[in-house]
Every structure is written in structure tokens, then in C-alpha cells.
Amino acid sequence: MSPKHFRQLLCLGLLPLACGPGPLPPENPKTQPDTPAPVISVQVDPARHAPSASVATPSAPETPKTIVIKDVGLETPESVLYLPDSDVYLVSNINGGPTVVDNNGFISRVGSDGSVQNLKFIAGGQASVELDAPKGMAVVGDTLFVADIAQVRRFDVTTGAAKGSLRFPKATFLNDIAADATGSLYVTDSGLKAGPSGLLPTGTDAIYKINGEKVTVFAKGTTLAGPNGIRTEGDTVLVVTNGKNLLTRFDAKGKVVATAELPAGTLDGLVVLPGSRYLVSSWASKSVYVGSFSGGFTVAASDLPSPADFDWNPKQHVLAVPGFLASDLQLVPFTLPEVPVAAAPTGVQPAADAVQKPGAAVLKPAAQPAPAASATAPSAAAAPASKTPSP
């Protein structure tokens, strides 16, 4: 083998000898540490590392949907009252004109799932019950109080049995009612009567206070602008109006101490929330607003034609809104926004119980079972409604 061929075999690695210039490495161990290897950034192609089809991946939670309860027998529903202890809604049905004395009004029991438990739980003309055009409702103890044109009716909240009534000779349109922590009641007279093409003012606008069998005037006058939804908060009274887009706070003596202007008018329902926040329904904007005296109001729920006296279900985070003209009830998902709110005025405490009344694609529920013609009614042995004249 020539020297030339020998060198070629060395460089091709066919001979067990190093190729290249320089001396061979020493046989003694190294005395200096190795230089760290450089860090190499590795990027993964997601398309190449997608999980196998057999690997379960969590799915996004389904957005709650509005439930529309319709074509189940509701007739001109005006007010909803949520009862947390029994987890049901009471729905007052005018069933005709809001000023007509016809004794065919009724109150329905509807489950929180939207099922009609008893369409005519309390019904005018049945079991000694008198009920013409029921509107706002409130509960004190075991008694349900219902505003009805010129009377406040009383019923057993569990059985529906009649327990008498209070008459208001000077009232023309008793509309909503609320209770305070002492059991006193406040009821609004919106001052309306039936006219040729709708409701007309009568000038009887007032807020009455009820203590047992005693009725007194809390506030009165056309400056109240058609008082409608009413609630209590601490020792103050809150009212929204038909004639103006105002939420007004009264002190314990009936003096106006604060007002808040809402984005739209023809206000109806009112709910007091923890932290001195409020929900208000507006026919003009077909919506429910949420806000406070200091922070203004924004839309909480929209696309609600004729939203009357609604209520808030804090267990399920649902607004229960009666459709006055559509004769339906909408259960609208709504979670209170966690935003800072101003401290409550002195003497004002957040409402402790929703019973004092505090967008989703529309989902029509599976056909509800039609109420039986012999729906349970209060016992005929119930005490007849008495009419106690007020002072």
C-alpha cells in the first residue's frame, strides 16, 4: 500500500486511528469541568401532538336558557312572588280588565322548574273566595296579602283559604304591596281607571300603610306620578312610577329622601337586592334594569314585552317575569354582577329575604301537563272574606 492510499484509508475511518492534524488527547483525567451544553428551545406542532380521539376532553358548560311558560292557562299575569321555603312562584292572574270587578281573578302555583303545580290555587268564585283583578302580593307569617283594585285580600299562603280583606274606599287602582321587618304593609294606588282607549288618571295616587286592621296614608298626591312597584329597605320605602322613570326613596315618615332616574319609563316591578342594589322592570324599554342610587342603571334582561311585577329567585339566579299582554311567564337566567356598590344610607339594611321582593335563546319547555279541570281549590269550609271598612 502506497503512502497515499494509507492516508486515504485513515481519513475514511477504515483504520482504527484518528484522522486530522494535532496530537492525540492525553491519557490523564481531566482536571477542568465540562462546559455546559447549550439549551435548545423545542416548539411542538399542535397539529402533530393532538390528543387521541379516545382521550376525553372537558366540554364548555352550556349557557343557561330562558324558559317561556306559555299556553298553560295563565291569563293576564300581573305579579310574581317567589316563596323560597317551598321553592315555588305565586302568579296573580287578572283574567280580564285590571279595573273590572268580576270575581274571576286567580293565583297560580308554578314550580321553580316551570311546571304548573296548581293553575287556580286561589280562584275568585270558588270556596268562598272573592278575587277580581289581583296584582301585587306579599307574605307576612302565614298570610298572603293581595292588592285587588280597592281592597287588600288575605289568604292562607299554604292552603289558599280566604282570611278576609281590607277595603280602601278612596282608592281606584291598588297595584303593589310590600311588607317591612315589623310586619307593616305598604300598598300603592296608581290612580287609574278604565277609559275608552285605555287607562286614565283619577288623581287618587297614594301610598297607604297597613298595621293590622288600621290603614293610614303614608304619602299622597299626583306628584307621586302613578306609584307602582313598592318595596321596603330597613326603615325606608322604595317606589317606582308609571308616569315617570323614577325610583324614589321615602323615609319612615313619608318624606322623599332620594331619587334615581332610569334610562326608560313606564316602570312596574321592583326588587331590592343585597348591597342596596335594585332591579326594576320597564314596559317602555321591554327590559329589566339593575343598578343603584349612586351607580346608575344598566340592562339586566331585554326582549321582555310588557314586563310586569317580576321577582328574583336567588337560589337559581333567575328573574321570573310575567308577560302581562302575552299571558306568559319567563324564567330568565341572571347572575348579579360582582361590582362595588356604595354603602347603604344610614338605617338602611339589605333585604334579608327575596319574599319581600326583591340573553339567552328562548326555550319553550316540553309541553307542560294541562291542569286538571278539578284543580285543587281551597276548602269550602274556609272562612268567607270579610270587608272591613278602613278609617
C-alpha positions as CSV (number, residue, x, y, z in Angstrom):
1,M,0.0,0.0,0.0
2,S,1.4,3.3,-1.0
3,P,1.6,6.1,1.5
4,K,-1.0,7.9,-0.5
5,H,-3.5,5.0,-0.2
6,F,-2.7,4.6,3.5
7,R,-3.6,8.2,4.2
8,Q,-6.9,7.9,2.3
9,L,-8.0,4.8,4.4
10,L,-7.2,6.7,7.6
11,C,-9.4,9.6,6.6
12,L,-12.2,7.3,5.5
13,G,-12.3,5.7,9.0
14,L,-11.4,2.3,7.7
15,L,-8.5,2.1,10.1
16,P,-8.8,2.5,13.9
17,L,-6.7,5.6,14.0
18,A,-7.7,9.3,14.3
19,C,-7.6,11.4,11.2
20,G,-6.7,15.0,11.2
21,P,-3.9,17.2,12.4
22,G,-2.8,17.7,16.0
23,P,-1.6,15.4,18.8
24,L,-3.8,12.6,20.4
25,P,-5.6,13.6,23.6
26,P,-3.7,13.0,26.8
27,E,-4.4,9.8,28.9
28,N,-4.5,11.7,32.2
29,P,-8.0,12.5,33.6
30,K,-9.4,16.0,33.0
31,T,-8.9,18.5,35.8
32,Q,-11.4,21.1,34.5
33,P,-15.2,20.8,34.5
34,D,-17.0,20.3,31.2
35,T,-18.6,23.3,29.5
36,P,-22.5,23.1,30.0
37,A,-24.3,22.0,26.9
38,P,-26.3,24.8,25.2
39,V,-30.1,24.9,25.9
40,I,-32.2,24.2,22.8
41,S,-35.7,25.6,22.6
42,V,-38.2,23.0,21.2
43,Q,-41.6,24.0,19.8
44,V,-44.3,21.5,19.5
45,D,-46.6,21.4,16.5
46,P,-50.1,21.2,18.0
47,A,-51.4,19.5,14.9
48,R,-48.9,16.7,15.3
49,H,-49.5,16.3,19.0
50,A,-53.3,16.5,19.2
51,P,-54.8,14.1,21.8
52,S,-56.1,10.8,20.6
53,A,-59.8,10.6,19.8
54,S,-60.1,8.1,22.6
55,V,-59.0,10.7,25.2
56,A,-61.9,12.5,26.9
57,T,-61.7,16.3,26.9
58,P,-63.9,18.5,29.1
59,S,-66.6,20.5,27.3
60,A,-67.6,24.1,28.0
61,P,-70.7,24.4,30.3
62,E,-73.9,25.0,28.5
63,T,-75.2,28.6,28.6
64,P,-78.5,28.7,30.7
65,K,-81.5,29.4,28.5
66,T,-84.7,31.3,29.2
67,I,-87.8,29.2,29.8
68,V,-91.0,30.5,28.5
69,I,-94.1,29.2,30.2
70,K,-97.0,29.8,27.8
71,D,-100.3,28.2,26.7
72,V,-100.8,26.6,30.1
73,G,-103.8,28.7,31.3
74,L,-102.2,31.9,32.6
75,E,-104.4,34.9,31.9
76,T,-103.1,38.4,32.1
77,P,-100.4,37.6,34.7
78,E,-99.5,40.8,36.6
79,S,-97.3,39.8,39.5
80,V,-94.9,37.0,40.6
81,L,-93.9,36.3,44.2
82,Y,-91.1,33.7,44.8
83,L,-91.5,31.6,48.0
84,P,-88.1,30.3,48.9
85,D,-89.3,27.8,51.6
86,S,-91.5,25.9,49.1
87,D,-89.4,26.9,46.1
88,V,-92.5,27.9,44.1
89,Y,-93.7,31.0,42.3
90,L,-97.1,32.5,43.0
91,V,-98.5,34.2,39.9
92,S,-101.5,36.6,40.1
93,N,-103.8,36.5,37.1
94,I,-106.1,39.4,36.4
95,N,-108.1,37.3,33.8
96,G,-109.8,40.3,32.2
97,G,-109.6,44.1,32.7
98,P,-107.4,45.4,35.5
99,T,-110.3,47.5,37.0
100,V,-113.2,45.1,36.4
101,V,-115.0,43.7,39.4
102,D,-115.8,40.3,38.0
103,N,-114.7,37.8,40.7
104,N,-112.8,35.7,38.2
105,G,-109.2,36.5,39.1
106,F,-106.9,33.7,40.2
107,I,-103.5,32.9,41.6
108,S,-101.3,30.1,40.3
109,R,-98.6,28.0,41.9
110,V,-95.7,27.3,39.5
111,G,-92.7,25.2,40.4
112,S,-89.2,26.7,40.0
113,D,-88.7,24.3,37.1
114,G,-91.6,26.0,35.2
115,S,-94.2,23.3,35.9
116,V,-97.7,24.4,36.8
117,Q,-98.5,22.8,40.1
118,N,-101.9,24.3,40.5
119,L,-103.3,26.7,38.0
120,K,-106.0,28.0,40.2
121,F,-104.6,27.6,43.7
122,I,-106.7,30.6,44.7
123,A,-109.6,31.4,42.4
124,G,-112.4,34.0,42.6
125,G,-115.9,32.4,42.9
126,Q,-114.5,29.2,44.4
127,A,-114.6,28.1,48.0
128,S,-115.9,31.4,49.3
129,V,-113.0,33.3,47.6
130,E,-113.6,36.8,46.2
131,L,-110.9,38.0,43.8
132,D,-111.4,40.4,40.9
133,A,-108.2,41.7,39.4
134,P,-105.3,40.5,41.6
135,K,-102.0,42.3,41.3
136,G,-99.1,42.7,43.7
137,M,-98.5,40.2,46.6
138,A,-96.6,40.0,49.8
139,V,-96.3,37.5,52.7
140,V,-96.3,38.1,56.4
141,G,-96.1,35.0,58.6
142,D,-98.6,32.5,57.1
143,T,-100.8,35.2,55.4
144,L,-100.7,36.1,51.7
145,F,-101.8,39.7,51.0
146,V,-103.0,40.6,47.5
147,A,-103.7,44.1,46.1
148,D,-107.1,44.0,44.3
149,I,-108.5,47.3,42.8
150,A,-109.8,48.8,46.0
151,Q,-109.2,46.0,48.5
152,V,-106.3,44.1,50.0
153,R,-107.3,40.4,50.2
154,R,-105.9,38.0,52.7
155,F,-105.3,34.2,52.2
156,D,-103.6,31.4,54.0
157,V,-100.3,31.1,52.0
158,T,-100.3,27.3,52.4
159,T,-103.9,26.3,51.8
160,G,-105.2,29.3,49.9
161,A,-108.1,29.7,52.3
162,A,-109.7,33.1,52.4
163,K,-108.9,35.1,55.6
164,G,-110.8,38.4,55.0
165,S,-109.9,41.7,53.4
166,L,-109.5,45.4,53.9
167,R,-111.4,47.9,51.8
168,F,-109.9,51.2,50.6
169,P,-112.9,53.4,49.7
170,K,-110.9,56.2,48.2
171,A,-108.5,54.0,46.1
172,T,-109.1,53.3,42.4
173,F,-106.2,51.1,41.4
174,L,-104.4,49.3,44.2
175,N,-101.3,47.9,42.4
176,D,-98.4,46.6,44.5
177,I,-97.8,45.7,48.1
178,A,-94.8,45.1,50.3
179,A,-94.0,44.3,54.0
180,D,-91.3,45.7,56.3
181,A,-89.4,43.8,59.0
182,T,-92.1,44.6,61.6
183,G,-95.0,43.2,59.6
184,S,-96.4,46.5,58.5
185,L,-97.6,46.7,54.9
186,Y,-97.4,49.4,52.2
187,V,-99.6,49.4,49.2
188,T,-99.7,51.7,46.2
189,D,-102.7,53.2,44.5
190,S,-101.6,54.1,40.9
191,G,-104.6,56.4,40.5
192,L,-106.1,54.9,37.3
193,K,-109.5,54.0,35.8
194,A,-110.7,52.4,32.6
195,G,-111.2,54.7,29.7
196,P,-112.4,54.4,26.1
197,S,-109.0,53.5,24.8
198,G,-107.0,52.6,27.9
199,L,-106.4,53.6,31.5
200,L,-106.9,57.2,32.5
201,P,-105.7,59.0,35.7
202,T,-108.0,59.6,38.6
203,G,-105.8,61.7,40.8
204,T,-106.0,59.3,43.7
205,D,-102.3,58.5,43.6
206,A,-101.2,57.4,47.1
207,I,-99.2,55.0,49.2
208,Y,-101.1,53.5,52.2
209,K,-99.7,51.9,55.3
210,I,-101.4,49.0,57.0
211,N,-100.9,48.0,60.6
212,G,-103.2,45.1,61.4
213,E,-106.7,46.4,60.7
214,K,-105.6,50.1,60.7
215,V,-105.0,51.9,57.4
216,T,-103.3,55.3,57.2
217,V,-102.0,57.5,54.3
218,F,-98.2,57.3,54.0
219,A,-97.9,59.6,51.0
220,K,-100.4,61.1,48.6
221,G,-100.8,63.3,45.6
222,T,-100.3,63.4,41.8
223,T,-96.7,64.3,42.3
224,L,-96.3,60.6,43.0
225,A,-96.8,60.1,39.3
226,G,-98.7,56.8,39.4
227,P,-96.8,54.9,42.1
228,N,-96.5,51.2,41.1
229,G,-93.8,48.7,42.4
230,I,-93.1,49.1,46.1
231,R,-90.6,47.5,48.5
232,T,-89.1,48.3,51.9
233,E,-85.4,48.5,52.8
234,G,-84.6,49.0,56.5
235,D,-86.9,51.8,57.7
236,T,-87.3,53.3,54.3
237,V,-89.8,52.7,51.5
238,L,-88.9,52.4,47.8
239,V,-91.3,53.1,44.9
240,V,-91.1,53.2,41.1
241,T,-93.6,55.0,39.0
242,N,-95.8,54.6,35.9
243,G,-95.7,58.2,34.9
244,K,-92.0,58.9,35.4
245,N,-88.9,56.9,35.0
246,L,-88.0,57.4,38.7
247,L,-87.0,55.2,41.7
248,T,-87.8,57.1,44.9
249,R,-86.8,56.5,48.5
250,F,-89.1,57.7,51.3
251,D,-88.1,57.9,54.9
252,A,-90.3,56.4,57.7
253,K,-92.4,59.5,57.7
254,G,-93.2,59.5,54.0
255,K,-90.7,62.2,53.1
256,V,-88.7,61.8,49.8
257,V,-85.0,61.5,50.7
258,A,-83.5,60.2,47.3
259,T,-84.4,59.7,43.7
260,A,-82.7,57.9,40.8
261,E,-83.6,58.4,37.1
262,L,-83.8,55.2,35.0
263,P,-83.0,55.0,31.3
264,A,-86.6,54.5,30.3
265,G,-90.1,54.8,31.9
266,T,-93.4,53.1,32.4
267,L,-91.8,51.3,35.4
268,D,-93.6,48.4,37.1
269,G,-91.8,45.8,39.2
270,L,-89.1,46.5,41.8
271,V,-86.8,44.1,43.7
272,V,-84.4,45.0,46.5
273,L,-81.0,43.2,46.3
274,P,-78.2,42.8,48.8
275,G,-75.9,45.8,48.9
276,S,-78.5,48.4,48.2
277,R,-78.9,47.4,44.5
278,Y,-82.2,47.2,42.7
279,L,-84.0,45.5,39.8
280,V,-86.7,47.5,38.0
281,S,-88.8,46.5,35.0
282,S,-89.7,48.9,32.3
283,W,-92.5,48.5,29.7
284,A,-91.1,51.3,27.6
285,S,-87.8,49.5,27.0
286,K,-89.1,46.0,27.4
287,S,-86.4,45.2,29.9
288,V,-85.3,44.8,33.5
289,Y,-82.6,47.2,34.8
290,V,-80.1,46.6,37.6
291,G,-78.4,49.4,39.5
292,S,-78.2,51.7,42.5
293,F,-78.9,55.3,43.5
294,S,-75.2,56.2,43.2
295,G,-74.1,54.0,40.3
296,G,-76.9,54.3,37.7
297,F,-78.7,51.5,36.0
298,T,-77.9,49.1,33.2
299,V,-79.9,46.4,31.3
300,A,-80.1,43.1,33.2
301,A,-82.5,41.4,30.8
302,S,-84.1,42.5,27.5
303,D,-86.7,41.5,24.9
304,L,-89.4,41.2,27.6
305,P,-92.7,42.6,26.1
306,S,-94.9,44.0,28.9
307,P,-92.7,43.0,31.9
308,A,-95.0,43.5,34.8
309,D,-94.3,42.9,38.6
310,F,-91.5,40.3,38.5
311,D,-89.4,38.7,41.2
312,W,-85.9,37.3,41.7
313,N,-85.1,33.7,42.6
314,P,-81.6,33.9,44.3
315,K,-81.4,30.1,44.5
316,Q,-81.4,29.6,40.8
317,H,-80.3,33.1,39.7
318,V,-83.5,33.6,37.7
319,L,-85.7,36.5,37.0
320,A,-89.4,35.4,37.0
321,V,-91.1,37.9,34.7
322,P,-94.8,37.9,33.9
323,G,-95.8,38.9,30.4
324,F,-98.9,40.9,31.0
325,L,-100.1,41.1,27.4
326,A,-98.6,37.8,26.3
327,S,-100.1,35.8,29.2
328,D,-96.8,34.0,29.8
329,L,-94.1,33.7,32.4
330,Q,-90.4,33.9,31.5
331,L,-87.7,32.5,33.7
332,V,-84.7,34.4,32.7
333,P,-81.2,33.4,33.9
334,F,-79.4,36.4,35.5
335,T,-76.4,36.4,37.9
336,L,-75.8,39.5,39.9
337,P,-72.6,41.3,38.7
338,E,-69.9,41.4,41.3
339,V,-69.3,45.1,41.2
340,P,-68.5,47.5,44.1
341,V,-71.6,49.4,45.3
342,A,-72.0,52.4,47.5
343,A,-72.6,51.8,51.2
344,A,-76.3,51.8,52.2
345,P,-77.6,55.0,53.7
346,T,-77.8,55.2,57.5
347,G,-80.5,53.0,58.8
348,V,-80.8,51.0,55.6
349,Q,-80.1,47.3,55.6
350,P,-80.0,45.0,52.6
351,A,-83.2,43.0,52.1
352,A,-82.8,39.7,54.0
353,D,-85.4,37.7,52.1
354,A,-86.4,37.7,48.4
355,V,-90.0,37.1,49.6
356,Q,-90.2,40.8,50.3
357,K,-89.4,41.0,46.6
358,P,-86.5,41.7,45.6
359,G,-79.8,36.6,26.7
360,A,-80.3,33.7,26.2
361,A,-82.1,31.9,23.5
362,V,-85.8,31.3,24.3
363,L,-86.5,27.7,25.1
364,K,-90.1,26.7,25.2
365,P,-90.3,23.9,27.8
366,A,-91.5,20.5,26.9
367,A,-95.3,20.5,26.9
368,Q,-96.5,21.1,30.4
369,P,-99.3,18.8,31.6
370,A,-102.5,20.6,31.3
371,P,-104.0,21.4,34.7
372,A,-106.9,19.1,35.6
373,A,-110.3,20.7,35.4
374,S,-110.8,19.8,39.0
375,A,-107.6,21.6,40.1
376,T,-107.3,21.7,43.9
377,A,-109.1,24.6,45.4
378,P,-109.3,25.9,48.9
379,S,-111.7,24.0,51.1
380,A,-115.3,25.2,51.1
381,A,-115.1,25.4,54.9
382,A,-112.6,28.3,54.6
383,A,-113.7,31.5,56.3
384,P,-115.5,33.8,53.9
385,A,-113.8,37.1,53.0
386,S,-115.0,39.9,55.2
387,K,-114.9,43.6,54.2
388,T,-113.6,45.7,57.0
389,P,-114.1,49.4,56.4
390,S,-110.9,51.5,56.7
391,P,-110.8,54.7,58.7
